[in-house]
Amino acid sequence: DQQVKQNSPSLSVQEGRISILNCDYTNSMFDYFLWYKKYPAEGPTFLISISSIKDKNEDGRFTVFLNKSAKHLSLHIVPSQPGDSAVYFCAASARGGANNLFFGTGTRLTVIP
Amino acid sequence: NAGVTQTPKFRVLKTGQSMTLLCAQDMNHEYMYWYRQDPGMGLRLIHYSVGEGTTAKGEVPDGYNVSRLKKQNFLLGLESAAPSQTSVYFCASHFQDSTLEAFFGQGTRLTVV
């Protein structure tokens, strides 16, 4: 059973607009969340993370929001650029354990010039 | 600085054949992981290692074995390949005290016919 879910397989956004990628999780023990970005034929690369003690973390054009009560997090990209076109994976971990990361199925973002 | 390097990048096996995938990292990371990525399934953890000489099972360990004889190398073995092991395999690593911002290799595309 997927403990981390990304229900939107794909998303298309116009260049310059906001991209919002969503992620839901079921395990209440998760206390650390990450977003990875993946280009074709490459491995995932780390993008941004958030601890469960925060509800927002910002890094340049990327902001991650965490809603613990809803077990939901989202990644906002503003403004979206064509180079942002990639597959985005949400991941979660219960850091008191073995630091295993549980990944969602990914959302393919296409930014249209 | 090579980062995380996976060998080979592509391989086609016949059912029942064996092979070893090599992951090498030059960042002196303690933690190393093997994931598989399948369509609609995200990345699933096969085995991981928290240090030289240690290994542990992940989410989908059946049919695989691993070894971590040297800190910089993590080997994934398939003793008797099955078509269900057709997948893209990713290796990842990070420091013990890191915030799980793992570095990934470029992936190995394995097809079992």
Backbone of each chain as ProteinMPNN parsed JSONL, in Angstrom:
{"seq_chain_A": "DQQVKQNSPSLSVQEGRISILNCDYTNSMFDYFLWYKKYPAEGPTFLISISSIKDKNEDGRFTVFLNKSAKHLSLHIVPSQPGDSAVYFCAASARGGANNLFFGTGTRLTVIP", "coords_chain_A": {"N_chain_A": [[0.841, -1.186, 0.0], [0.597, 2.169, -0.914], [2.299, 4.549, 0.885], [2.882, 7.111, 0.442], [1.434, 9.373, -1.658], [0.922, 10.603, -4.906], [-1.415, 12.009, -6.598], [-1.815, 13.176, -9.038], [-0.783, 12.424, -12.13], [0.282, 14.029, -14.107], [0.963, 17.458, -15.06], [0.338, 20.514, -16.609], [1.589, 23.723, -17.257], [1.603, 27.196, -17.956], [4.449, 29.091, -18.932], [5.856, 31.246, -16.512], [3.665, 31.243, -14.876], [2.186, 29.923, -11.815], [3.157, 26.751, -10.57], [1.694, 24.03, -8.979], [2.263, 21.296, -7.111], [1.041, 18.366, -5.697], [0.917, 16.255, -2.752], [0.133, 13.475, -0.776], [0.124, 11.742, 2.363], [0.064, 8.765, 4.398], [1.128, 7.714, 6.717], [1.423, 8.534, 9.989], [3.746, 8.701, 11.372], [5.694, 9.797, 9.836], [8.064, 12.357, 9.633], [9.627, 13.971, 8.186], [10.04, 15.496, 5.077], [10.54, 15.464, 1.568], [11.24, 16.834, -1.664], [12.027, 15.663, -4.847], [13.538, 16.067, -8.03], [13.375, 14.915, -11.343], [14.998, 14.431, -14.349], [14.678, 13.031, -17.672], [16.456, 9.983, -18.19], [18.227, 10.477, -16.156], [19.296, 10.375, -12.678], [17.2, 11.013, -9.776], [17.261, 14.318, -8.344], [17.875, 16.169, -5.417], [15.59, 18.624, -4.26], [14.07, 20.296, -2.386], [13.267, 20.433, 1.113], [11.344, 19.675, 4.106], [10.807, 19.863, 7.572], [8.703, 18.277, 10.021], [8.202, 20.045, 12.027], [7.824, 22.456, 10.974], [5.723, 24.515, 8.863], [6.158, 25.566, 6.46], [8.592, 25.994, 3.927], [11.004, 27.755, 2.17], [12.797, 28.24, -0.85], [14.216, 30.158, -2.936], [12.588, 30.119, -5.988], [11.039, 28.038, -5.211], [8.715, 26.644, -2.977], [7.725, 24.776, -0.218], [4.864, 23.514, 1.326], [3.445, 22.326, 4.319], [0.837, 20.493, 5.66], [0.023, 19.146, 8.436], [-2.192, 18.125, 9.781], [-3.902, 17.423, 7.762], [-2.335, 15.644, 6.507], [-0.831, 16.33, 4.22], [1.161, 17.688, 1.655], [2.549, 20.29, -0.368], [4.16, 21.49, -3.311], [5.193, 24.531, -4.503], [5.958, 26.325, -7.371], [7.202, 29.246, -8.44], [8.161, 31.974, -10.475], [7.06, 29.629, -12.958], [9.316, 27.911, -15.121], [10.495, 26.874, -18.378], [12.647, 25.099, -18.064], [11.967, 23.826, -15.755], [10.467, 21.693, -16.378], [9.927, 18.394, -15.754], [9.935, 15.266, -13.942], [8.492, 15.176, -10.782], [9.118, 14.0, -7.606], [7.659, 13.241, -4.546], [8.747, 12.607, -1.229], [8.983, 10.835, 1.869], [9.876, 10.408, 5.318], [10.386, 8.61, 8.387], [12.21, 9.766, 10.753], [13.189, 8.733, 13.081], [13.608, 6.136, 12.607], [15.115, 3.951, 10.291], [15.874, 5.861, 8.561], [14.718, 5.454, 6.102], [13.478, 6.333, 2.951], [10.293, 6.942, 1.658], [8.753, 6.966, -1.396], [6.571, 8.872, -3.535], [4.577, 8.343, -6.526], [5.204, 10.136, -8.449], [4.917, 13.202, -10.357], [4.535, 14.437, -13.531], [5.697, 17.388, -14.699], [5.013, 19.826, -17.068], [6.149, 22.697, -18.474], [4.942, 25.159, -20.408], [6.266, 27.094, -22.971]], "CA_chain_A": [[0.0, 0.0, 0.0], [1.393, 3.387, -1.026], [2.221, 5.44, 2.043], [3.019, 8.466, -0.09], [0.652, 9.347, -2.89], [0.818, 11.773, -5.761], [-2.582, 11.581, -7.369], [-1.823, 13.765, -10.38], [0.377, 11.926, -12.88], [0.866, 15.057, -14.954], [0.497, 18.835, -14.878], [0.867, 21.455, -17.601], [1.473, 25.102, -16.786], [2.231, 28.186, -18.83], [5.646, 29.754, -18.406], [5.591, 32.448, -15.744], [2.579, 31.02, -13.924], [2.517, 29.085, -10.673], [2.938, 25.302, -10.613], [1.405, 23.475, -7.652], [2.288, 19.845, -7.12], [0.489, 17.903, -4.428], [1.371, 14.972, -2.22], [-0.549, 13.054, 0.449], [0.753, 10.602, 3.016], [-0.834, 8.088, 5.33], [1.822, 7.313, 7.933], [1.544, 9.671, 10.909], [5.106, 8.717, 11.93], [6.571, 10.576, 8.959], [8.353, 13.668, 10.206], [10.524, 14.717, 7.303], [9.501, 15.368, 3.727], [11.45, 15.998, 0.558], [10.872, 16.797, -3.074], [13.107, 15.402, -5.78], [13.239, 16.386, -9.415], [14.05, 13.943, -12.184], [14.984, 14.577, -15.8], [14.824, 11.741, -18.358], [17.769, 9.323, -18.243], [19.073, 10.904, -15.045], [18.766, 10.061, -11.372], [16.538, 12.132, -9.085], [18.101, 15.251, -7.614], [17.175, 16.802, -4.304], [15.108, 19.967, -4.556], [13.735, 21.043, -1.185], [12.755, 19.555, 2.161], [10.679, 20.339, 5.224], [10.613, 19.073, 8.773], [7.322, 18.359, 10.502], [8.036, 21.125, 12.996], [7.542, 23.655, 10.202], [4.639, 24.366, 7.906], [6.556, 26.183, 5.193], [10.011, 26.195, 3.692], [11.133, 28.454, 0.89], [14.135, 28.301, -1.417], [14.113, 30.787, -4.251], [11.271, 29.991, -6.629], [10.386, 26.827, -4.711], [8.197, 26.668, -1.615], [6.986, 23.579, 0.176], [3.917, 23.725, 2.405], [3.064, 21.091, 4.987], [-0.373, 20.529, 6.485], [0.113, 17.861, 9.151], [-3.516, 17.616, 10.15], [-4.473, 16.825, 6.555], [-1.318, 14.752, 5.944], [-0.73, 16.823, 2.849], [2.147, 18.719, 1.367], [2.522, 20.766, -1.739], [5.323, 22.215, -3.822], [4.837, 25.648, -5.354], [7.051, 26.853, -8.183], [6.78, 30.552, -8.961], [7.375, 31.625, -11.656], [7.486, 28.396, -13.622], [10.185, 28.099, -16.269], [10.556, 25.657, -19.193], [13.631, 24.193, -17.491], [11.367, 23.104, -14.626], [9.776, 20.518, -16.913], [10.584, 17.199, -15.223], [9.076, 14.501, -13.032], [8.737, 15.551, -9.402], [8.772, 12.967, -6.626], [7.532, 13.556, -3.133], [9.276, 11.516, -0.415], [8.766, 11.042, 3.302], [10.655, 9.534, 6.179], [10.253, 8.672, 9.839], [13.642, 9.883, 11.008], [13.585, 7.932, 14.22], [13.86, 4.775, 12.154], [16.328, 3.712, 9.51], [15.997, 6.908, 7.551], [14.232, 5.037, 4.794], [12.616, 7.261, 2.238], [9.172, 6.384, 0.906], [8.505, 7.873, -2.506], [5.345, 8.85, -4.3], [4.701, 7.838, -7.896], [5.717, 11.188, -9.32], [4.066, 14.042, -11.206], [5.294, 15.005, -14.648], [5.369, 18.801, -14.93], [5.401, 20.407, -18.354], [5.984, 24.149, -18.506], [4.781, 25.519, -21.814], [6.81, 28.442, -23.216]], "C_chain_A": [[0.882, 1.244, 0.0], [1.209, 4.251, 0.206], [2.357, 6.893, 1.63], [2.373, 8.463, -1.472], [0.706, 10.684, -3.609], [-0.261, 11.432, -6.781], [-2.656, 12.173, -8.762], [-0.599, 13.282, -11.135], [1.046, 13.008, -13.72], [0.215, 16.403, -14.691], [1.146, 19.688, -15.952], [0.575, 22.867, -17.149], [2.146, 26.012, -17.792], [3.441, 28.795, -18.135], [5.26, 31.032, -17.677], [4.488, 32.294, -14.711], [3.061, 30.141, -12.774], [2.235, 27.619, -10.981], [2.718, 24.832, -9.183], [1.331, 21.958, -7.771], [1.905, 19.352, -5.733], [0.941, 16.499, -4.05], [0.6, 14.684, -0.929], [0.172, 11.853, 1.05], [-0.186, 10.024, 4.066], [-0.184, 7.787, 6.679], [2.054, 8.519, 8.839], [2.924, 9.743, 11.564], [6.074, 9.5, 11.05], [6.794, 11.954, 9.553], [9.327, 14.476, 9.355], [10.114, 14.43, 5.874], [10.421, 16.066, 2.738], [10.776, 15.963, -0.809], [12.138, 16.581, -3.891], [12.603, 15.687, -7.187], [14.019, 15.417, -10.286], [13.859, 14.284, -13.657], [15.138, 13.192, -16.432], [16.268, 11.262, -18.381], [18.742, 9.832, -17.186], [18.466, 10.405, -13.741], [18.053, 11.254, -10.77], [17.556, 13.025, -8.399], [17.257, 15.954, -6.558], [16.795, 18.233, -4.652], [14.901, 20.792, -3.289], [13.147, 20.079, -0.171], [12.052, 20.38, 3.233], [10.541, 19.357, 6.379], [9.183, 19.256, 9.272], [7.106, 19.446, 11.55], [7.744, 22.456, 12.297], [6.306, 23.432, 9.338], [4.977, 24.982, 6.552], [8.07, 26.251, 5.121], [10.184, 26.721, 2.285], [12.582, 28.464, 0.446], [14.015, 28.852, -2.832], [12.708, 30.687, -4.809], [10.444, 28.836, -6.074], [9.966, 26.984, -3.253], [7.451, 25.377, -1.357], [6.127, 23.931, 1.379], [3.529, 22.374, 2.986], [1.835, 21.316, 5.857], [-0.466, 19.177, 7.194], [-1.254, 17.289, 9.466], [-4.177, 16.928, 8.96], [-3.539, 15.781, 5.946], [-1.104, 15.072, 4.462], [0.42, 17.815, 2.743], [2.077, 19.097, -0.097], [3.806, 21.507, -2.049], [4.825, 23.292, -4.777], [6.083, 26.128, -6.09], [6.55, 28.139, -8.827], [8.002, 31.422, -9.265], [7.906, 30.348, -12.3], [8.291, 28.723, -14.87], [10.239, 26.802, -17.08], [11.544, 24.631, -18.66], [13.132, 23.43, -16.274], [10.639, 21.845, -15.087], [10.55, 19.255, -16.541], [9.527, 16.395, -14.464], [9.469, 14.857, -11.606], [8.225, 14.438, -8.476], [8.711, 13.57, -5.235], [8.073, 12.36, -2.357], [9.096, 11.856, 1.057], [9.553, 10.027, 4.103], [10.254, 9.704, 7.639], [11.67, 8.638, 10.376], [14.107, 9.121, 12.24], [13.923, 6.51, 13.85], [15.15, 4.68, 11.383], [16.544, 4.756, 8.443], [15.56, 6.442, 6.171], [13.293, 6.079, 4.227], [11.521, 6.498, 1.511], [8.776, 7.413, -0.144], [7.087, 7.744, -3.04], [5.625, 8.412, -5.73], [5.154, 8.893, -8.891], [4.641, 11.939, -10.08], [4.943, 14.634, -12.292], [4.802, 16.423, -14.902], [5.885, 19.22, -16.3], [5.112, 21.899, -18.298], [6.028, 24.586, -19.966], [5.3, 26.934, -22.05], [5.759, 29.385, -23.802]], "O_chain_A": [[1.801, 1.363, 0.811], [0.088, 4.641, 0.535], [1.992, 7.798, 2.38], [2.72, 7.658, -2.336], [0.557, 11.746, -3.004], [-0.032, 10.657, -7.71], [-3.461, 11.735, -9.584], [0.519, 13.687, -10.815], [2.239, 12.92, -14.014], [-0.902, 16.494, -14.183], [2.353, 19.602, -16.182], [-0.534, 23.18, -16.713], [3.144, 25.639, -18.408], [3.453, 28.987, -16.919], [4.438, 31.808, -18.163], [4.376, 33.097, -13.785], [4.201, 29.676, -12.766], [1.21, 27.283, -11.574], [3.473, 25.196, -8.281], [0.454, 21.412, -8.441], [2.388, 19.864, -4.723], [1.294, 15.68, -4.899], [0.44, 15.57, -0.09], [0.759, 11.046, 0.33], [-1.097, 10.693, 4.553], [-0.884, 7.623, 7.678], [2.806, 9.427, 8.482], [3.243, 10.725, 12.233], [7.174, 9.831, 11.494], [5.844, 12.64, 9.932], [9.791, 15.54, 9.766], [9.873, 13.283, 5.498], [11.002, 17.112, 3.029], [9.87, 15.169, -1.062], [13.168, 17.217, -3.666], [11.415, 15.566, -7.486], [15.184, 15.126, -10.011], [12.738, 14.41, -14.15], [15.668, 12.279, -15.798], [17.191, 12.054, -18.57], [19.951, 9.638, -17.31], [17.287, 10.057, -13.686], [18.27, 12.387, -11.199], [18.59, 12.552, -7.928], [16.092, 16.283, -6.78], [17.577, 18.964, -5.261], [15.49, 21.862, -3.137], [12.599, 19.039, -0.535], [12.149, 21.606, 3.265], [10.207, 18.187, 6.192], [8.536, 20.262, 8.981], [5.97, 19.74, 11.921], [7.452, 23.457, 12.951], [5.896, 22.294, 9.11], [4.18, 24.923, 5.616], [8.745, 26.527, 6.113], [9.595, 26.209, 1.333], [13.489, 28.669, 1.254], [13.753, 28.122, -3.788], [11.747, 31.12, -4.173], [9.276, 28.677, -6.431], [10.756, 27.401, -2.406], [6.645, 24.937, -2.176], [6.593, 24.561, 2.329], [3.313, 21.406, 2.257], [1.807, 22.224, 6.688], [-0.962, 18.199, 6.635], [-1.441, 16.073, 9.418], [-4.924, 15.964, 9.129], [-3.903, 15.109, 4.981], [-1.187, 14.205, 3.593], [0.624, 18.659, 3.615], [1.612, 18.333, -0.943], [4.45, 22.074, -1.166], [4.12, 22.998, -5.743], [7.138, 26.313, -5.484], [5.621, 28.137, -9.635], [8.831, 31.6, -8.373], [9.091, 30.038, -12.182], [7.995, 29.68, -15.585], [10.044, 25.726, -16.514], [11.316, 23.427, -18.783], [13.787, 22.498, -15.809], [10.24, 21.023, -14.263], [11.691, 19.072, -16.964], [8.371, 16.806, -14.365], [10.652, 14.84, -11.263], [7.074, 14.007, -8.556], [9.6, 14.31, -4.816], [7.883, 11.217, -2.774], [9.061, 13.027, 1.436], [9.856, 8.933, 3.627], [9.841, 10.781, 8.069], [12.273, 7.567, 10.446], [15.304, 8.894, 12.412], [14.457, 5.756, 14.663], [16.164, 5.26, 11.773], [17.325, 4.545, 7.515], [16.005, 6.998, 5.167], [12.438, 6.628, 4.921], [11.797, 5.515, 0.824], [8.5, 8.571, 0.169], [6.483, 6.672, -3.008], [6.769, 8.143, -6.096], [5.454, 8.579, -10.043], [3.59, 11.387, -10.406], [5.968, 15.255, -12.009], [3.648, 16.638, -15.272], [7.046, 18.993, -16.64], [3.97, 22.313, -18.099], [7.028, 24.399, -20.659], [4.835, 27.877, -21.409], [6.053, 30.551, -24.065]]}, "seq_chain_B": "NAGVTQTPKFRVLKTGQSMTLLCAQDMNHEYMYWYRQDPGMGLRLIHYSVGEGTTAKGEVPDGYNVSRLKKQNFLLGLESAAPSQTSVYFCASHFQDSTLEAFFGQGTRLTVV", "coords_chain_B": {"N_chain_B": [[34.706, 15.494, -9.639], [32.94, 12.6, -9.218], [30.616, 11.759, -7.894], [27.837, 9.736, -7.539], [28.1, 6.719, -9.103], [26.823, 4.398, -11.366], [27.103, 1.104, -12.59], [26.31, -1.49, -14.889], [24.922, 0.851, -17.349], [22.88, -0.019, -18.964], [21.294, -3.176, -19.493], [20.526, -6.362, -20.781], [19.055, -9.298, -19.833], [18.69, -12.858, -19.836], [16.016, -14.892, -18.647], [16.72, -16.411, -15.57], [19.449, -15.982, -15.655], [22.315, -14.539, -14.006], [23.47, -11.514, -12.445], [25.434, -8.64, -11.458], [24.971, -5.455, -10.166], [26.795, -2.497, -9.901], [27.408, 0.04, -7.577], [29.082, 2.985, -7.013], [30.414, 5.43, -4.879], [32.003, 8.543, -4.309], [32.02, 10.234, -2.166], [32.37, 9.657, 0.446], [30.177, 8.748, 1.874], [28.122, 7.351, 4.451], [25.637, 6.033, 4.342], [23.974, 3.985, 2.015], [21.857, 3.079, -0.741], [19.654, 0.935, -2.586], [17.252, 1.327, -5.074], [14.295, 0.515, -6.93], [12.574, 1.549, -9.862], [9.414, 1.532, -11.132], [6.828, 1.769, -13.606], [4.177, 3.814, -12.518], [4.648, 3.19, -9.877], [6.444, 4.613, -8.378], [9.55, 5.086, -6.571], [10.946, 2.301, -5.088], [12.317, 0.872, -2.187], [14.921, -1.45, -2.16], [17.208, -2.734, -0.872], [19.366, -1.579, 1.77], [22.196, 0.128, 3.24], [23.89, 1.011, 6.173], [26.477, 1.409, 6.677], [29.903, 0.359, 6.133], [30.13, -3.107, 5.629], [27.607, -3.65, 6.598], [24.193, -4.49, 5.934], [20.71, -4.204, 5.052], [17.256, -5.171, 4.736], [14.917, -3.696, 2.504], [11.874, -2.427, 1.25], [11.15, -4.103, -0.906], [12.761, -6.689, -1.072], [12.981, -9.301, -2.058], [14.513, -11.742, -4.127], [16.822, -10.419, -4.575], [20.243, -9.749, -3.642], [22.706, -8.153, -1.592], [25.852, -6.466, -1.062], [28.292, -4.835, 0.97], [31.217, -4.41, 1.021], [33.236, -2.574, 0.883], [33.388, 0.81, 1.878], [32.811, 2.662, -0.12], [31.474, 1.295, -2.096], [28.514, -0.363, -3.214], [26.935, -3.237, -3.853], [24.523, -4.786, -5.915], [22.942, -7.794, -6.339], [21.529, -10.137, -8.615], [20.516, -13.285, -8.475], [19.091, -15.183, -9.952], [17.622, -14.137, -12.529], [14.381, -12.747, -13.153], [11.525, -12.029, -15.25], [9.916, -10.185, -13.851], [11.707, -8.585, -12.625], [12.486, -6.734, -14.375], [13.228, -3.417, -14.743], [14.036, -0.023, -13.758], [16.92, 0.682, -12.056], [18.076, 2.418, -9.255], [20.761, 3.786, -7.481], [21.597, 5.29, -4.363], [23.035, 7.665, -2.06], [24.04, 9.032, 1.142], [25.302, 11.181, 3.799], [25.616, 10.085, 7.199], [24.622, 11.9, 9.089], [23.054, 13.527, 7.609], [20.323, 15.415, 6.172], [18.802, 13.581, 4.814], [19.086, 14.209, 2.189], [19.645, 12.722, -0.308], [22.059, 11.662, -2.73], [21.727, 10.618, -6.026], [22.496, 7.976, -8.364], [22.77, 7.647, -11.982], [21.132, 5.707, -12.875], [20.232, 2.311, -13.824], [19.091, 0.575, -16.495], [17.404, -2.309, -16.646], [16.497, -5.156, -18.432], [14.715, -8.109, -18.431], [14.372, -10.973, -20.237]], "CA_chain_B": [[33.992, 14.749, -8.609], [31.989, 11.781, -9.96], [29.364, 11.594, -7.178], [27.375, 8.352, -7.476], [28.223, 6.131, -10.434], [26.264, 3.061, -11.482], [27.598, 0.302, -13.706], [26.25, -0.803, -16.175], [23.781, 1.743, -17.558], [21.84, -0.823, -19.606], [21.609, -4.598, -19.566], [19.447, -7.295, -21.101], [19.35, -10.627, -19.287], [17.714, -13.924, -20.051], [15.48, -15.448, -17.405], [17.592, -17.382, -14.927], [20.832, -15.518, -15.599], [22.66, -13.73, -12.837], [24.297, -10.341, -12.708], [25.683, -7.74, -10.333], [25.008, -4.028, -10.433], [27.747, -1.84, -9.018], [27.239, 1.45, -7.241], [30.284, 3.539, -6.398], [30.313, 6.852, -4.529], [33.305, 9.074, -3.892], [31.735, 11.316, -1.232], [32.586, 9.128, 1.79], [28.89, 8.617, 2.532], [27.902, 6.122, 5.204], [24.403, 5.364, 3.939], [23.772, 3.712, 0.588], [20.547, 2.483, -0.998], [19.246, 0.506, -3.924], [15.834, 1.463, -5.36], [13.827, 0.214, -8.275], [11.485, 2.396, -10.292], [8.521, 0.899, -12.094], [5.734, 2.672, -13.984], [3.051, 3.896, -11.583], [4.987, 2.66, -8.536], [7.433, 5.413, -7.681], [10.803, 4.4, -6.257], [10.77, 1.407, -3.945], [13.608, 0.513, -1.611], [15.219, -2.884, -2.223], [18.106, -2.965, 0.263], [20.16, -0.42, 2.104], [23.356, -0.12, 4.105], [24.2, 2.18, 7.004], [27.92, 1.49, 6.838], [30.678, -0.749, 5.583], [29.905, -4.403, 6.265], [26.222, -3.798, 7.063], [23.119, -4.373, 4.957], [19.389, -4.453, 5.607], [16.22, -5.277, 3.725], [13.982, -2.606, 2.342], [10.465, -2.717, 1.0], [10.979, -5.174, -1.896], [14.079, -7.316, -1.139], [12.994, -10.669, -2.572], [15.15, -11.959, -5.417], [18.041, -9.601, -4.63], [21.174, -9.764, -2.522], [23.592, -6.987, -1.617], [27.052, -6.515, -0.232], [28.968, -3.551, 1.176], [32.53, -4.795, 1.54], [33.984, -1.328, 0.985], [32.482, 1.924, 2.171], [32.425, 3.409, -1.307], [30.776, 0.457, -3.069], [27.332, -1.102, -2.775], [26.634, -4.131, -4.963], [23.202, -5.413, -5.942], [23.014, -9.009, -7.121], [20.353, -10.913, -8.989], [21.047, -14.64, -8.635], [18.351, -15.85, -11.014], [16.763, -13.042, -12.967], [13.016, -13.038, -13.589], [10.939, -10.887, -15.976], [9.376, -9.211, -12.894], [12.8, -7.712, -12.191], [12.683, -5.691, -15.386], [12.991, -2.171, -14.031], [15.17, 0.893, -13.705], [17.484, 0.598, -10.715], [18.825, 3.603, -8.835], [21.544, 3.763, -6.254], [21.657, 6.599, -3.724], [23.867, 7.682, -0.852], [24.118, 10.292, 1.888], [26.0, 11.116, 5.069], [24.825, 9.601, 8.328], [23.944, 12.995, 9.784], [22.436, 14.428, 6.638], [18.872, 15.547, 6.23], [18.236, 12.654, 3.826], [19.205, 14.76, 0.844], [20.474, 11.704, -0.937], [22.543, 11.814, -4.096], [21.37, 9.436, -6.806], [23.176, 7.659, -9.601], [22.008, 7.947, -13.188], [20.193, 4.62, -13.118], [20.545, 1.152, -14.669], [17.874, 0.017, -17.087], [17.553, -3.761, -16.787], [15.393, -5.885, -19.057], [14.849, -9.569, -18.323], [13.494, -11.557, -21.268]], "C_chain_B": [[32.852, 13.957, -9.257], [30.654, 11.67, -9.244], [29.018, 10.127, -7.03], [27.365, 7.792, -8.895], [27.703, 4.708, -10.421], [26.798, 2.376, -12.729], [26.845, -1.011, -13.735], [25.071, 0.156, -16.243], [22.594, 0.986, -18.171], [22.282, -2.288, -19.583], [20.352, -5.362, -19.923], [19.882, -8.673, -20.624], [18.298, -11.615, -19.757], [17.246, -14.431, -18.697], [16.417, -16.525, -16.864], [19.051, -16.971, -14.865], [21.058, -14.687, -14.345], [23.481, -12.53, -13.28], [24.454, -9.533, -11.431], [25.717, -6.316, -10.836], [25.93, -3.371, -9.401], [27.368, -0.387, -8.824], [28.503, 1.912, -6.527], [30.068, 5.012, -6.111], [31.656, 7.317, -3.965], [33.15, 10.206, -2.882], [31.879, 10.874, 0.228], [31.276, 9.01, 2.589], [28.779, 7.294, 3.275], [26.714, 5.332, 4.647], [24.362, 5.184, 2.43], [22.511, 2.885, 0.4], [20.467, 1.964, -2.434], [17.725, 0.61, -4.024], [15.551, 0.878, -6.744], [12.642, 1.13, -8.596], [10.701, 1.69, -11.372], [7.383, 1.857, -12.412], [4.593, 2.633, -12.971], [3.358, 3.462, -10.165], [5.948, 3.559, -7.776], [8.734, 4.657, -7.507], [10.581, 3.561, -5.005], [12.134, 0.892, -3.496], [13.795, -0.994, -1.614], [16.032, -3.304, -0.997], [18.843, -1.668, 0.555], [21.292, -0.815, 3.051], [23.669, 1.152, 4.882], [25.697, 2.29, 7.28], [28.59, 0.264, 6.262], [30.405, -2.024, 6.369], [28.496, -4.631, 6.764], [25.25, -3.692, 5.904], [21.795, -4.673, 5.648], [18.373, -4.477, 4.48], [15.347, -4.037, 3.707], [12.583, -3.121, 2.107], [10.256, -3.926, 0.096], [12.292, -5.942, -2.085], [14.145, -8.669, -1.849], [13.601, -10.759, -3.963], [16.45, -11.19, -5.594], [18.932, -9.888, -3.431], [22.124, -8.58, -2.69], [24.826, -7.253, -0.775], [27.692, -5.141, -0.178], [30.319, -3.861, 1.831], [33.435, -3.583, 1.705], [32.997, -0.186, 1.15], [31.969, 2.588, 0.897], [31.602, 2.599, -2.303], [29.598, -0.283, -2.449], [26.88, -1.93, -3.974], [25.243, -4.738, -4.808], [23.27, -6.621, -6.864], [21.651, -9.624, -7.402], [20.868, -12.321, -9.277], [20.394, -15.377, -9.788], [17.275, -14.901, -11.499], [15.401, -13.548, -13.461], [12.465, -11.831, -14.331], [10.375, -9.816, -15.043], [10.452, -8.259, -12.371], [13.214, -6.718, -13.279], [12.291, -4.362, -14.766], [14.157, -1.224, -14.291], [15.642, 0.931, -12.257], [18.31, 1.851, -10.43], [19.542, 3.326, -7.524], [21.559, 5.175, -5.681], [22.53, 6.512, -2.486], [23.745, 9.021, -0.157], [24.907, 10.074, 3.172], [25.051, 10.664, 6.171], [24.021, 10.722, 8.971], [23.235, 13.948, 8.832], [20.932, 14.487, 6.85], [18.228, 14.749, 5.098], [18.265, 13.219, 2.412], [20.15, 13.881, 0.043], [20.873, 12.097, -2.351], [22.277, 10.513, -4.832], [22.319, 9.242, -7.978], [22.244, 7.877, -10.78], [21.054, 6.829, -13.563], [20.753, 3.527, -14.005], [19.233, 0.592, -15.179], [18.117, -1.453, -17.37], [16.297, -4.361, -17.4], [15.68, -7.372, -18.945], [13.842, -10.202, -19.282], [13.354, -13.07, -21.07]], "O_chain_B": [[31.909, 14.547, -9.785], [29.631, 11.501, -9.908], [29.795, 9.353, -6.469], [26.699, 8.331, -9.778], [28.09, 3.904, -9.572], [26.927, 2.992, -13.787], [26.728, -1.636, -12.681], [24.302, 0.259, -15.287], [21.438, 1.325, -17.916], [23.472, -2.597, -19.643], [19.26, -5.059, -19.441], [20.96, -9.149, -20.979], [17.159, -11.245, -20.039], [17.994, -14.402, -17.72], [16.847, -17.423, -17.588], [19.82, -17.551, -14.098], [20.118, -14.202, -13.716], [24.101, -12.533, -14.344], [23.718, -9.713, -10.461], [26.403, -6.003, -11.81], [25.854, -3.649, -8.205], [27.049, 0.324, -9.777], [28.936, 1.297, -5.552], [29.602, 5.761, -6.97], [32.341, 6.587, -3.248], [34.04, 11.046, -2.751], [31.548, 11.63, 1.142], [31.267, 9.152, 3.811], [29.262, 6.26, 2.815], [26.785, 4.112, 4.501], [24.672, 6.1, 1.669], [22.14, 2.092, 1.265], [21.113, 2.477, -3.349], [16.996, 0.068, -3.192], [16.434, 0.765, -7.594], [11.825, 1.444, -7.731], [11.251, 1.296, -12.4], [7.013, 2.675, -11.571], [4.104, 1.563, -12.61], [2.455, 3.37, -9.333], [6.24, 3.279, -6.613], [8.991, 3.688, -8.222], [10.089, 4.056, -3.992], [12.983, 0.529, -4.31], [12.938, -1.734, -1.131], [15.59, -4.125, -0.194], [18.935, -0.78, -0.292], [21.335, -1.925, 3.58], [23.707, 2.241, 4.31], [26.131, 3.163, 8.031], [27.942, -0.734, 5.946], [30.44, -2.033, 7.6], [28.203, -5.698, 7.303], [25.455, -2.893, 4.99], [21.762, -5.316, 6.697], [18.584, -3.892, 3.418], [15.078, -3.418, 4.736], [12.162, -4.121, 2.688], [9.31, -4.691, 0.288], [12.888, -5.86, -3.159], [15.228, -9.134, -2.203], [13.268, -9.982, -4.859], [17.104, -11.292, -6.632], [18.452, -10.223, -2.349], [22.316, -8.074, -3.796], [24.847, -8.127, 0.091], [27.647, -4.379, -1.143], [30.53, -3.612, 3.018], [34.306, -3.571, 2.575], [31.891, -0.228, 0.61], [30.82, 3.026, 0.843], [31.08, 3.163, -3.264], [29.669, -0.763, -1.317], [26.486, -1.374, -4.999], [24.843, -5.147, -3.719], [23.614, -6.489, -8.039], [20.756, -9.632, -6.558], [21.597, -12.514, -10.25], [21.058, -16.112, -10.518], [16.168, -14.86, -10.963], [15.287, -14.603, -14.084], [12.897, -10.708, -14.07], [10.357, -8.641, -15.411], [10.139, -7.245, -11.747], [14.172, -5.961, -13.116], [11.159, -4.192, -14.313], [15.132, -1.579, -14.954], [14.855, 1.183, -11.345], [19.124, 2.282, -11.246], [19.0, 2.719, -6.601], [21.535, 6.15, -6.433], [22.741, 5.434, -1.931], [23.393, 10.024, -0.777], [25.15, 8.94, 3.583], [23.837, 10.843, 6.077], [22.869, 10.521, 9.356], [22.86, 15.055, 9.22], [20.358, 13.706, 7.61], [17.241, 15.18, 4.501], [17.538, 12.746, 1.537], [21.291, 14.249, -0.24], [20.129, 12.77, -3.065], [22.567, 9.432, -4.321], [22.873, 10.201, -8.517], [21.081, 8.242, -10.61], [20.248, 6.988, -14.48], [21.632, 3.77, -14.832], [18.371, 0.185, -14.4], [18.931, -1.806, -18.223], [15.181, -4.106, -16.946], [16.756, -7.837, -19.32], [12.633, -10.001, -19.163], [12.656, -13.731, -21.838]]}, "name": "protein", "num_of_chains": 2, "seq": "DQQVKQNSPSLSVQEGRISILNCDYTNSMFDYFLWYKKYPAEGPTFLISISSIKDKNEDGRFTVFLNKSAKHLSLHIVPSQPGDSAVYFCAASARGGANNLFFGTGTRLTVIPNAGVTQTPKFRVLKTGQSMTLLCAQDMNHEYMYWYRQDPGMGLRLIHYSVGEGTTAKGEVPDGYNVSRLKKQNFLLGLESAAPSQTSVYFCASHFQDSTLEAFFGQGTRLTVV"}
